[in-house]
Amino acid sequence: MDDPTITISISPTGDVTVKAQGYRGSTCEDATKTLEVALGVTDDRKRTLEYDLPVEEHTHVRSTH
């Protein structure tokens, strides 16, 4: 999967689009929430196929041997 990326587009008429790519599940909504609030983006949420993918959990194991 690609590195997570958030793209913000502003049209000449002032319409704002926030697009999250490379996120799994609802992590995209967590990543864009602050931006959406700051920019006033609250309309027309479209979820991609990545939204239905399970979120990968990362476990770090450290060996002292």
Buried (B, 14 or more C-beta within 10 A) or exposed (E): EEEBEBEEEEEEEEEBEBEBBBBBBEBBBEBBEEBBEEBEBEEEEEEEEBBEEEEEEEEEEEEEE
